[in-house]
Amino acid sequence: MKKVHRIIFVDDEQNILDAIRRSMSIHLSEWDICYAIGGHEALDFMHEKPADVVITDIAMPMMNGKELIEQLVEKFPEVVIIVLSGHWTQSLAFSELGPRVRRAGRVCSDRNRRWISGSSAGCLPEVPISQRHAGSP
């Protein structure tokens, strides 16, 4: 039986989560997808049933994405963390968070949708941002 990967999308804006939900609806048979309004709800989901991948925004009130990522790294070291934000670049993500974050980019670009599809299907690239940042492919 094929493993169903669990993915949590995290944002503080319901309309963003609704847009992601619509674009990800074609994957419902392949993935267990949750949508968390903010970092606290994402951590609650992780404690109930840990996800394989957490895809989070950075600019959020209460608990920002950086704080969420720090807690995820500490409590769930196996989770793959992806930052999708209109506010961050890969370079900034690396300088602020280091190599634990696998990807940074803007929400809803075709390239990121394809990357998320491949990542969540178990095809994560082995090259973290830190190596790409140093000039590797």
Secondary structure by P-SEA (a helix, b strand, c coil): cbbbbbbbbbcccaaaaaaaaaaacccccccbbbbbccaaaaaaaaaaccccbbbbbcccccccaaaaaaaaaaccccbbbbbbcccccaaaaaaccccccccccccccaaaaaaaaaaaacccccccaaaaaaccc
